[in-house]
Amino acid sequence: MENASKALLIAGAILLVIAIIAIGMTILGQGQDVVNKTGGQIGAMAINAHNSQFGEIHNNAIVKGTELKRIASVALSNNQQSQANKVCDVTITIDGVVLAANTLGNIVTSRDYTITLVTYTNDGAITSFTATVR
């Protein structure tokens, strides 16, 4: 009789441990869902912040040279950041020439430019665009 009593106590303790582990796993799973949802929102916020740096850039947009120079400067600055601090690099082509730091002065601020060929990542971040003198 004593052995049966001890066996029941051991079985009860094992069931209690299993219940505690199951509750812990449930809480951990719910916490992981929250982390995953938050991570997706942070990614979307980063893409919105990335795109907003460039203003209203879209196909067939017309921008002043001063605005294009500002956007180009932002893009070059963005490209110099470490990979951990940026969404993606942005390539700008102006009248067939890929923009670099030493060609920023080629943008004529008194001219208007037409934006074409805007490209995006699968997530919607701007990766490149072409500007031509209007």
Order of alpha helices (4+ residues) and beta strands (2+ residues): alpha-beta-alpha-beta-beta-beta-beta
